[in-house]
Amino acid sequence: MSLDNLHIPYAVPTLLLAVALVFKAPTLARAWRDADVRATSLLLLLATCVFVSVTPVNIHRINEITGVPNIAAPWTYSLLTAFCATCLTMIMRWREEPSPARDRRMRRVYVIYTGIIVGLWVTFLLADVGQERIYDLDTFYANTPFMREHILLYLVAHMVSALVAAYMIGTWFSAVESRWLKAGLVCLQAGYASGLVFDVAKIVAIGARWNGVDWDFLSTKLAPPFALLDAVLVAVGFIIPQAGPPLQRWISDRRQYQRLYPLWRALRTVEPSSAQARVSRLAALDLRLLQREQHIHDAMLRLAPHYDPDLYARQYRTARVLLGDEKRARGIAGAAAIRAAVASFDGRTPRTTTGQPVIGPEITEHIEAISMAMRRRPRRAVHRPQVQSGDLAVTSNAESNR
């Protein structure tokens, strides 16, 4: 089996992380001065680089391009170590308020892990590892001077970071209120648990080599899937708390934008009192929603001289009796009153009113319910003895919405 056929399990998480990094790029460009944004982007970049580097075919390519057998080992382990440091400092950012003490602890983490990365390269350069090993490097060189220390250094650093991170999360979890942050922390804990399985499997396999026993399958077969799961869960755990709230807002805005469409469509003939800036369909959703809401409220002001509160009151009483639902009754009554006001506006026949004409909160505070009531046109008039002729439309609409 060729090397190219063995990197498929790595491709999916690598692609997901790369996509997350691409989506994060605009935020980084807009808010690159924000330390949290920079740290998240760095974490995603390191996670992506780790996955790219640990792919068997890329391990071989790195060795082949540089002409140095097994140099992919310190390269990959250095990326993994930097990823661990970034994870620890990210948890500190989430857990603690900004302070000089927090900044000192974060710098201490970076200094320690920078020293570990230097140690990885020094031990590798001192070791005699002339035979390329792609799948079993850790166990094959388990008894080789300096390479033995090289392997243990990255494993211990990874294990300690997982244990410290899991401890910090465990002591903090009960105080977390945000459901998005809690979901992220659950993923992180699951990821660190997978990472510990990886570390233990590797260390046991290496210890077996020291005692002349071949348990290499623990390192070559059991450990890699847990390493993949570890990196994916940890990366996702850091993404969820930051991506979740904006996604939730986008979904809410999309729902609101669609729900307001029937009312916006009904008010299209009501020209705004002043020229409005045109917003492209490709503009941000929140901007398009804001413009739609502004158009609706501006149209309400224009319709005020044509609004008949008595019609609204009659329609509301009728719908309330027929439906028994306050929200739907408000929506149906408002829809009928707005349609009548638009017809009056189009006919240029404002009602005779005393004082300043206004559309009250019975309309302005229920525009979503009114818009939802406008989704369906009345199909037929249902005559009821207790309903006045002017209320036939709402009766039909109430029937159709049942």
C-alpha positions as a printed NumPy array, in Angstrom:
array([[  0.   ,   0.   ,   0.   ],
       [  1.437,   3.378,  -0.968],
       [  1.868,   6.274,   1.409],
       [ -0.656,   8.313,  -0.545],
       [ -3.385,   5.836,   0.401],
       [ -2.754,   6.232,   4.133],
       [ -3.343,   9.924,   4.716],
       [ -7.099,   9.96 ,   4.082],
       [ -8.036,   9.855,   7.835],
       [ -5.993,  13.042,   8.277],
       [ -7.601,  14.879,   5.367],
       [-11.05 ,  15.509,   6.858],
       [ -9.95 ,  17.19 ,  10.125],
       [ -7.244,  19.099,   8.237],
       [ -9.85 ,  20.415,   5.8  ],
       [-12.244,  21.369,   8.606],
       [ -9.539,  23.265,  10.464],
       [ -8.386,  24.975,   7.273],
       [-11.957,  26.083,   6.521],
       [-12.312,  27.419,  10.078],
       [ -9.061,  29.322,   9.628],
       [-10.263,  30.817,   6.328],
       [-13.523,  31.953,   7.934],
       [-11.545,  33.439,  10.8  ],
       [ -9.286,  35.41 ,   8.45 ],
       [-11.709,  38.362,   7.914],
       [-12.132,  38.717,  11.683],
       [ -8.358,  38.691,  12.101],
       [ -8.01 ,  41.353,   9.412],
       [-10.613,  43.583,  11.11 ],
       [ -9.528,  43.037,  14.71 ],
       [ -5.882,  42.023,  14.522],
       [ -5.134,  44.203,  17.557],
       [ -7.385,  41.976,  19.683],
       [ -5.118,  39.519,  21.514],
       [ -7.883,  36.896,  21.786],
       [ -8.522,  37.008,  18.037],
       [ -4.808,  36.658,  17.31 ],
       [ -4.483,  33.771,  19.758],
       [ -7.452,  31.91 ,  18.251],
       [ -6.099,  32.37 ,  14.744],
       [ -2.664,  31.153,  15.86 ],
       [ -4.242,  28.114,  17.501],
       [ -6.139,  27.192,  14.324],
       [ -3.021,  27.733,  12.221],
       [ -0.904,  25.514,  14.463],
       [ -3.569,  22.788,  14.572],
       [ -3.8  ,  22.836,  10.774],
       [ -0.012,  22.699,  10.41 ],
       [  0.19 ,  19.775,  12.843],
       [ -2.321,  17.771,  10.815],
       [ -0.576,  18.592,   7.553],
       [  2.801,  17.603,   8.998],
       [  1.778,  14.307,  10.631],
       [  0.295,  12.904,   7.436],
       [  2.547,   9.937,   6.53 ],
       [  3.028,  11.116,   2.947],
       [  4.054,  14.589,   4.162],
       [  6.453,  13.16 ,   6.751],
       [  8.228,  11.424,   3.883],
       [  8.157,  14.585,   1.758],
       [  9.658,  16.732,   4.509],
       [ 12.471,  14.246,   4.963],
       [ 13.005,  13.98 ,   1.233],
       [ 12.944,  17.731,   0.511],
       [ 15.384,  18.579,   3.296],
       [ 17.575,  15.54 ,   2.653],
       [ 17.708,  14.851,   6.392],
       [ 16.204,  11.501,   7.478],
       [ 13.517,  11.894,  10.153],
       [ 13.773,  15.696,  10.405],
       [  9.984,  15.67 ,  10.184],
       [ 10.027,  14.467,  13.808],
       [ 11.374,  17.639,  15.483],
       [  9.41 ,  19.761,  13.013],
       [  6.097,  18.065,  13.862],
       [  6.799,  17.766,  17.571],
       [  7.728,  21.461,  17.711],
       [  4.404,  22.415,  16.109],
       [  2.579,  20.145,  18.547],
       [  4.417,  21.696,  21.5  ],
       [  3.597,  25.22 ,  20.319],
       [ -0.033,  24.139,  19.923],
       [ -0.06 ,  22.892,  23.523],
       [  1.319,  26.2  ,  24.787],
       [ -1.281,  28.163,  22.842],
       [ -4.068,  25.97 ,  24.253],
       [ -2.916,  26.607,  27.819],
       [ -2.705,  30.364,  27.352],
       [ -6.102,  30.42 ,  25.606],
       [ -7.728,  28.768,  28.631],
       [ -6.035,  31.365,  30.827],
       [ -7.504,  34.129,  28.635],
       [-10.984,  32.689,  29.029],
       [-10.713,  31.861,  32.716],
       [ -9.091,  34.996,  34.118],
       [ -9.687,  38.693,  33.741],
       [ -6.834,  40.65 ,  32.118],
       [ -4.191,  41.467,  34.689],
       [ -0.405,  41.758,  34.959],
       [ -0.376,  38.466,  36.909],
       [ -2.207,  36.648,  34.117],
       [  0.144,  38.113,  31.531],
       [  3.157,  36.93 ,  33.539],
       [  1.774,  33.38 ,  33.751],
       [  1.109,  33.331,  30.026],
       [  4.629,  34.548,  29.269],
       [  5.987,  31.856,  31.592],
       [  4.118,  29.199,  29.609],
       [  5.542,  30.478,  26.334],
       [  9.068,  30.599,  27.771],
       [  8.848,  27.029,  29.125],
       [  7.499,  25.607,  25.89 ],
       [  9.98 ,  27.565,  23.809],
       [ 12.701,  25.891,  25.869],
       [ 11.111,  22.508,  25.169],
       [ 11.134,  23.225,  21.428],
       [ 14.823,  24.17 ,  21.614],
       [ 15.473,  20.942,  23.521],
       [ 13.697,  18.941,  20.797],
       [ 15.987,  20.298,  18.123],
       [ 19.148,  19.933,  20.202],
       [ 18.443,  16.3  ,  21.093],
       [ 17.54 ,  15.483,  17.503],
       [ 20.774,  16.995,  16.173],
       [ 22.8  ,  15.011,  18.722],
       [ 21.059,  11.714,  17.941],
       [ 22.077,   9.203,  15.303],
       [ 18.878,   8.614,  13.319],
       [ 20.057,   7.88 ,   9.811],
       [ 17.318,   5.398,   8.896],
       [ 13.981,   6.972,   7.964],
       [ 11.063,   5.688,  10.039],
       [  7.608,   7.02 ,   9.203],
       [  5.276,   4.909,  11.327],
       [  7.369,   3.533,  14.188],
       [ 10.011,   6.188,  14.831],
       [  9.199,   6.442,  18.564],
       [  9.622,   2.755,  19.288],
       [ 12.347,   2.061,  16.699],
       [ 14.641,   4.677,  18.279],
       [ 13.423,   4.145,  21.869],
       [ 16.88 ,   2.99 ,  22.97 ],
       [ 18.91 ,   5.436,  20.874],
       [ 20.844,   8.033,  22.923],
       [ 19.42 ,  11.566,  22.691],
       [ 16.584,  10.367,  20.434],
       [ 15.21 ,   8.607,  23.484],
       [ 15.262,  11.931,  25.344],
       [ 13.848,  13.685,  22.275],
       [ 10.793,  11.388,  22.217],
       [ 10.19 ,  11.531,  25.964],
       [ 10.499,  15.326,  25.941],
       [  7.631,  15.867,  23.542],
       [  5.462,  13.185,  25.165],
       [  5.936,  14.553,  28.693],
       [  5.34 ,  18.123,  27.499],
       [  2.137,  17.043,  25.777],
       [  0.94 ,  15.048,  28.797],
       [  1.652,  17.824,  31.282],
       [ -0.173,  20.386,  29.145],
       [ -3.21 ,  18.091,  28.886],
       [ -3.288,  17.462,  32.643],
       [ -2.858,  21.144,  33.54 ],
       [ -5.483,  22.236,  31.016],
       [ -7.94 ,  19.587,  32.215],
       [ -7.379,  20.673,  35.824],
       [ -7.955,  24.351,  35.015],
       [-11.143,  23.536,  33.137],
       [-12.394,  21.177,  35.851],
       [-12.02 ,  23.755,  38.64 ],
       [-13.632,  26.479,  36.508],
       [-16.464,  24.593,  34.781],
       [-19.098,  25.017,  37.524],
       [-18.713,  28.808,  37.39 ],
       [-19.293,  29.009,  33.621],
       [-22.755,  30.261,  32.619],
       [-22.513,  30.553,  28.831],
       [-23.855,  27.425,  27.156],
       [-21.517,  27.954,  24.189],
       [-18.484,  28.163,  26.452],
       [-19.646,  25.085,  28.369],
       [-20.02 ,  23.143,  25.119],
       [-16.508,  24.184,  24.139],
       [-15.097,  23.127,  27.499],
       [-16.761,  19.711,  27.22 ],
       [-15.054,  19.232,  23.849],
       [-11.754,  20.338,  25.345],
       [-12.012,  17.876,  28.209],
       [-12.856,  15.053,  25.802],
       [ -9.922,  16.101,  23.62 ],
       [ -7.481,  16.14 ,  26.521],
       [ -8.717,  12.727,  27.64 ],
       [ -7.994,  11.401,  24.134],
       [ -4.575,  13.039,  24.256],
       [ -3.76 ,  11.29 ,  27.506],
       [ -4.666,   7.933,  25.95 ],
       [ -2.247,   8.786,  23.123],
       [  0.533,   9.673,  25.561],
       [  0.05 ,   6.586,  27.736],
       [ -0.034,   4.246,  24.719],
       [  3.203,   5.746,  23.394],
       [  4.983,   5.651,  26.746],
       [  3.934,   2.042,  27.447],
       [  5.15 ,   0.966,  24.001],
       [  8.473,   2.722,  24.551],
       [  8.821,   1.211,  28.033],
       [  8.184,  -2.211,  26.536],
       [ 11.053,  -1.62 ,  24.082],
       [ 13.333,  -0.756,  27.   ],
       [ 12.507,  -4.164,  28.476],
       [ 12.992,  -6.019,  25.201],
       [  9.267,  -6.505,  24.528],
       [  7.597,  -5.601,  21.232],
       [  4.378,  -3.733,  21.973],
       [  4.807,  -1.416,  19.027],
       [  1.144,  -1.771,  18.039],
       [  0.278,   0.523,  20.955],
       [  2.319,   3.277,  19.324],
       [  1.618,   2.588,  15.662],
       [ -2.016,   1.404,  15.741],
       [ -3.707,   2.501,  18.97 ],
       [ -2.172,   5.931,  19.598],
       [ -2.635,   7.73 ,  16.195],
       [ -6.476,   7.747,  16.148],
       [ -6.524,   9.232,  19.651],
       [ -4.023,  11.879,  18.555],
       [ -6.319,  12.848,  15.669],
       [ -9.347,  12.918,  17.958],
       [ -7.412,  14.972,  20.5  ],
       [ -6.423,  17.685,  18.031],
       [ -9.876,  17.892,  16.439],
       [-11.784,  18.069,  19.735],
       [ -9.392,  20.624,  21.204],
       [ -9.548,  22.833,  18.115],
       [-13.345,  22.549,  17.961],
       [-13.528,  23.258,  21.684],
       [-11.806,  26.58 ,  21.157],
       [-13.856,  27.406,  18.055],
       [-17.345,  26.783,  19.506],
       [-17.405,  29.584,  22.126],
       [-16.316,  32.143,  19.53 ],
       [-18.248,  30.882,  16.516],
       [-21.416,  29.894,  18.401],
       [-22.81 ,  33.316,  19.428],
       [-22.28 ,  34.938,  15.977],
       [-23.863,  31.888,  14.336],
       [-26.808,  32.09 ,  16.719],
       [-27.245,  35.799,  15.941],
       [-27.047,  35.087,  12.211],
       [-29.743,  32.426,  12.466],
       [-31.924,  34.77 ,  14.519],
       [-31.396,  37.633,  12.066],
       [-32.156,  35.353,   9.111],
       [-35.391,  34.19 ,  10.741],
       [-36.391,  37.775,  11.556],
       [-35.485,  38.953,   8.057],
       [-37.68 ,  36.291,   6.477],
       [-40.558,  36.84 ,   8.892],
       [-40.667,  40.568,   8.134],
       [-40.775,  39.992,   4.377],
       [-44.613,  39.852,   4.007],
       [-45.059,  43.164,   5.873],
       [-42.17 ,  44.772,   3.997],
       [-43.705,  43.636,   0.707],
       [-47.104,  45.043,   1.667],
       [-45.497,  48.419,   2.435],
       [-43.395,  48.687,  -0.722],
       [-45.828,  51.173,  -2.286],
       [-45.432,  53.498,   0.702],
       [-42.585,  55.753,  -0.334],
       [-40.121,  56.714,   2.411],
       [-40.158,  60.257,   3.718],
       [-36.516,  60.676,   2.705],
       [-34.143,  59.019,   0.288],
       [-32.637,  55.821,   1.694],
       [-29.246,  54.354,   0.928],
       [-29.452,  51.296,  -1.268],
       [-28.103,  48.143,   0.322],
       [-26.88 ,  45.362,  -1.932],
       [-28.302,  41.866,  -1.611],
       [-24.725,  40.79 ,  -0.974],
       [-24.424,  43.108,   2.026],
       [-24.166,  41.7  ,   5.544],
       [-27.409,  40.197,   6.808],
       [-27.596,  42.438,   9.878],
       [-27.348,  45.509,   7.638],
       [-30.123,  44.251,   5.353],
       [-32.297,  43.444,   8.364],
       [-31.743,  46.923,   9.776],
       [-32.767,  48.508,   6.475],
       [-35.91 ,  46.353,   6.284],
       [-36.905,  47.346,   9.828],
       [-36.22 ,  51.016,   9.094],
       [-38.352,  50.88 ,   5.95 ],
       [-41.238,  49.327,   7.902],
       [-41.125,  51.912,  10.685],
       [-40.747,  54.785,   8.227],
       [-43.769,  53.484,   6.305],
       [-45.759,  53.373,   9.554],
       [-45.103,  57.069,  10.027],
       [-46.308,  57.769,   6.488],
       [-49.43 ,  55.658,   7.026],
       [-50.424,  57.314,  10.297],
       [-52.976,  59.721,   8.684],
       [-54.639,  56.725,   6.999],
       [-54.702,  54.398,  10.003],
       [-58.114,  53.506,  11.467],
       [-57.804,  52.475,  15.131],
       [-61.499,  51.594,  15.258],
       [-61.039,  49.057,  12.457],
       [-58.104,  47.587,  14.362],
       [-60.184,  47.329,  17.547],
       [-63.058,  45.577,  15.788],
       [-60.734,  43.142,  14.037],
       [-58.862,  42.424,  17.248],
       [-62.024,  41.653,  19.228],
       [-63.277,  39.353,  16.465],
       [-59.96 ,  37.504,  16.09 ],
       [-59.576,  37.197,  19.864],
       [-62.973,  35.522,  20.126],
       [-62.367,  33.213,  17.164],
       [-58.783,  32.223,  17.942],
       [-58.359,  32.667,  21.673],
       [-54.716,  33.547,  21.039],
       [-53.501,  37.028,  21.962],
       [-50.453,  37.119,  19.683],
       [-52.247,  35.843,  16.581],
       [-55.207,  38.128,  17.235],
       [-52.863,  41.129,  17.412],
       [-51.198,  40.027,  14.201],
       [-54.423,  39.501,  12.249],
       [-55.967,  42.749,  13.467],
       [-52.801,  44.669,  12.649],
       [-52.568,  43.097,   9.209],
       [-56.149,  44.101,   8.396],
       [-55.607,  47.658,   9.659],
       [-52.322,  48.041,   7.771],
       [-53.837,  46.741,   4.527],
       [-56.674,  49.232,   4.878],
       [-54.215,  52.045,   5.587],
       [-52.105,  51.129,   2.544],
       [-55.224,  51.116,   0.358],
       [-56.162,  54.542,   1.721],
       [-52.621,  55.802,   1.14 ],
       [-52.615,  54.524,  -2.443],
       [-55.98 ,  56.232,  -3.012],
       [-54.704,  59.475,  -1.472],
       [-57.704,  59.623,   0.863],
       [-56.453,  60.197,   4.401],
       [-58.934,  59.855,   7.232],
       [-60.191,  62.968,   9.004],
       [-58.487,  62.995,  12.385],
       [-58.107,  65.431,  15.238],
       [-54.655,  66.072,  16.615],
       [-51.42 ,  64.503,  15.406],
       [-52.127,  61.167,  13.659],
       [-50.054,  58.282,  15.033],
       [-49.891,  54.51 ,  14.803],
       [-49.803,  53.237,  18.33 ],
       [-47.925,  50.413,  20.073],
       [-50.7  ,  47.968,  19.203],
       [-49.072,  48.017,  15.742],
       [-45.432,  49.019,  16.277],
       [-44.829,  46.479,  19.049],
       [-46.28 ,  43.572,  17.064],
       [-44.808,  43.992,  13.597],
       [-43.501,  40.413,  13.496],
       [-46.917,  38.949,  14.353],
       [-48.521,  41.277,  11.799],
       [-46.065,  40.208,   9.129],
       [-46.693,  36.538,   9.899],
       [-50.434,  37.16 ,   9.573],
       [-49.819,  38.638,   6.135],
       [-48.255,  35.454,   4.818],
       [-51.645,  34.193,   3.686],
       [-54.247,  36.149,   1.832],
       [-57.848,  35.638,   2.945],
       [-59.242,  32.759,   0.894],
       [-62.921,  33.368,   1.48 ],
       [-65.289,  35.327,   3.683],
       [-67.005,  33.271,   6.337],
       [-70.249,  34.903,   7.417],
       [-71.123,  34.701,  11.063],
       [-74.181,  36.417,  12.565],
       [-72.164,  38.152,  15.291],
       [-69.513,  39.471,  12.896],
       [-70.022,  42.811,  11.166],
       [-69.536,  43.055,   7.422],
       [-66.356,  45.059,   7.92 ],
       [-64.869,  42.133,   9.828],
       [-65.28 ,  39.464,   7.157],
       [-61.646,  39.607,   6.095],
       [-60.277,  38.874,   9.546],
       [-62.771,  36.052,  10.037],
       [-61.582,  34.386,   6.859],
       [-57.952,  34.98 ,   7.753],
       [-58.494,  33.547,  11.208],
       [-60.052,  30.443,   9.708],
       [-57.17 ,  29.959,   7.278],
       [-54.58 ,  30.301,  10.047],
       [-56.15 ,  27.671,  12.255]])
